[in-house]
């Protein structure tokens, strides 16, 4: 059994959906990413521009990096392991299921740090770094190069068994891919086959996107994406043609996932009455949402989103 096969067995026990590995090197999609930025598709997510150059190579995240381990956590696993912090309101503004549970950043980091500890004990002279959405990496590219999925028309990574409803985390190491894979027999593992093109002629996600944010070339215009407006946008302004298409989305939008034939049944969105949000005090918000993605958004922006839905 190879070291990578051992790590996959450990990852499964830890609750990770999958684990892949790739040799470090220049990011093949960097120039495409730069062109996407220059077209203005990042809207006001200026951190993407600031960290753009660092995405050329993962050595900007870990000097002398030789390989990347990529962990996959499915939305289903996250939901099964972590109950919602909200009571089951029958109606109200819709919140994507992951946002009312323990923050997936924390969950993924804990699992990857356990794998890191396993490696560090065996290889005390090597270096490691765990990161989840916190480092300048072209994440979907590295997941693809790790054999964990292909790019869908919804711009998401389509995992062969979990579909697009997944979260990605990274463990960078100065161990080489050859060291991780040596001694293994592929026959010892039954890996799911990754489709070259998981979409074929399917266009469900493009048809379902309420604002036309998804493009034919499998890129996203964040200026039209509801996820951008009710999660990332820093101001109180919102174009009227976007506001009228919010469709009750208080936090996030997952329509392009829900219609994907690779996704299966997703948990329903959480709901909370807009009046409850608008009257909520910091003293009520903080204990309820601490440790969830909604805590990152903050009460002021959540109330801003509720006003947009009126």
N, C-alpha and C positions, 0 to 999 in steps of 0.2 A: 504494500500500500504506500502510495506517495504521501508526502507531507500535505499536499493540496487535498488529497482524498481524506486524510485525517481531519483537516480543517473543515471540510464540508460536512463530515460526520458530526463534528463539534457544533458547527453552525446550525445544523438541523436540531440538535438537542437544545440549543439556545433559542430556538424559535424563528430563525431566519428562514425565509422561503427558498433562498438559493445563494450560492457563493461562486464567483468566477474569479479568474486571474488573467492579467495581461502584462506583457513586458512593457516597461516604461519607454517612452520615446517621444518625438515631436507629435503634437496633436495634428492629425490629418485634416480636421475640419476647421483649423484656425482661420484660414483666409476667408472661408465662407462665413464664419462668425463675425469677422471684421466687416465684411460687406453688409451683413445684416445690421450691425450697429450703425454703420455709415448711412444706411437708408432711414434711420430714425426709428427702427422697430422696437427699441428698448423703452420708448416713451421717457419717463423721468426716472428710470432706474439707473441713475448715474454711476452706481457702484460697478455696474457691468463694464462701463467705459474705463473707469479707473483701474480695474483689475484685468483689462483686456490682454495686455502684453504678457502677463503672468500665465495666461492660459495656453501659451505656445508649447509649454513643456511642464510636466508635473514636478520637475526638479525645483521649480519655484515654490512648491509646497514642502518638499523634503529634499534637501541637497543630497546628491548621489543616489537618488531613488533608482531602483532597478526593476521594480514590479509594483503592480497595484492589485490588491484584492478588493473585489466589489461585492458588497452584501446587498441582497434584495429582501425587503420586508413587504409583504402584501398588505393591502388595506384590510382584507378579511382577517388576517392574523392580528393586526393592530386592534381592530374592533373587538375580536374575540377575547383578547388579553386585557383590554382596558375599557371599563364601562363608561358610559356618557356621564358628564357632570351635570347635565340638564335633566329635569323631569320631562316626561313625555307629553309636551304640549301638543294639542291636536292641530293647531294652526299657528301661523305667524311667519316671520322672515326665515328663509331657509339657510341653514349652515351645513357645509359639507361635513360628512361624518367624522373625518379625522380631527376636525378642529375642536371638538368638544370632548376630546379624550387626552390622555397623557401625550405630551408632545412627542411626535415621531422622531424628532432630532435626538431627544434624550433616550428613547427606547433603542434606537439604532446604535447610538454611541455606546450604550452599556453592553450590547451584544458584541460589538466590534472590539471594544476594550477587553472583553473576556478572551477573544481570539488573540489580541495583541499580547496579553499576559502569557498565553500558552506559547506563543512564538518567542517572546522575550526570555522566558525561562530556559528555553532550549538554545537560543542564540543570543547570549548576553552582549556580544560585540556588535550586533546589528542595530540599526535605527528603525523606528516605526513612527507613524503618525496616523491618527484616526481623525476623519473629518466628515461631517454631514452638512451639506449646504453652506459650509463656512470657509471654503477654500476655492481659489480660482482654478477650477478644473472644468473641462468640457465633459460633464458627467455622463451624458447619454452615449457619447463616443466611447468612453472607457468601458461602460457597461456592455456596449455592443462588441468591442474588441475582446472583452472577457467571455464572450459566448453566451451572454445572458438575454439577448433579444435583438430585435430589429426595429428600425424606425417606422412608425405608423403615420398615416395621413393626419392624425391628430397631433403630430409632432412629438408624441410620447414614445418611450421605449415599450415595445410589445413583448412581454415575457411569454415564453411558450406555454406556460400553464397558468400563470396569474394574470396575464393580459397587461393592460396599461395601468391598472390600479395598484401601483407599487411605489415604494420609496427606496432610494439608493443611498448607500453609505460606503465609505472608502477607508481602506487600511493600506497606506503606502509603506513600503519597506525597502531597505537596501539589499534584502535577499533577492536573488535573481529568479526569474520564472523557471529556469532549468533546475534550480535547487528545490523549488516548490513542487515541480512535477516529476523529479527523478525517482525511479523505482516503482512507478505506478503502472498499472495495467488498465488501459481503457475498458477492457472487458469486465473489470471489477465494478464499473459504474454504469448505470443506465441513465444517461443524460437525456433530457427532452430535446428533440430536434428544433433548432431555430429556423424559422422560415426566412428565406431570402427577402421575400416581400409578403408580409403578413396581411396586406390589404387587398391585393388583386384589384378587382374592379369596384370594390366597396367604397361608397362615398357617404356613409351614414353620418360620420362625424362632421364633415363639411356641411351637409344639409342641416344638421342639428344646431350648429353654432349660430346663436341668435344675432350676432353682429358681423359675421363674415370675417372673423379674425384669422381663421385658418386659410392658408393659401394652397394653391395647386402644387407648388414646389415643396410642400411639407415643411414650411416655416410658419411662424406665428407673428402677427402684427400685434404687439402688446397694446398699442394705442386703441385697439378695438376689443381687447379681451376683457371679459367681466372679472376674471381673476385678478387682472392688473388693477382695475378700478376699485374693487372693494377690499383688496388686500395690500397692494403695493403703492397705490397713488397717494402722495403725501398731502395734497391740498383738499379744499372743500369744493372745488369746481368739478363739474362733470358735464360733458356735452349732452345736450338734450336727446340726440338720437341714440346715445348710449343709455341714458337714464331710463328712457321708456322701454328699453329692452332688458332691463335687469330681471324682470320676471319673478320678482319676489326673492332674489338672491341677496341675502344679508351678508354672507361671508363665503366667498368662493363660488365656483361654477364647475360642475363636473359632467355636463351634458355630453361632451365629446368622449368621455369614458363610458357613460351609461349606455350609449347606443352601440358601442363597439362589440362586435360579435365574439371577440376574444375575452371579454370581460366577465361574462356570467352575471349573476344577480349581485348587485351591490347593496349594502345597507342603505336604508332610506335616509334622507337628510334629517338633521335635527331641526326643530322649529322652536321659535320663541316669539311671543307677541311683541310687536313693535313698541307698544305702549310700555311694556315691561322694560325694554331696553332704554327707552327715552327717559324713564323715571329712575333708572338705576343710579345709585351713588357709587363713588369709588370704594366705599366701605363694603358695599354689597358685591361689586364686581371682583375685587381682588381675591377674596377667599374662594369664590366660585370658580374662577378661571385661571388661578395661578397654576403653572405647570402645563397649560394647554397652549396651542397656537394662538388662541384668542387673546391671551395675555400679551403676546407680542404685538398684536394689533392695538390694544389699549381701548379703554372705554370711550374716549373722545371720538376716535375713528369709527368704532362700532355704532355710536349714536349718530355720527354723520351718515353712515350707510343706512340707518333706519330712516333718517330724514329723506334720503334720496328715494326711498320706496313709498313715501307718502304721495 
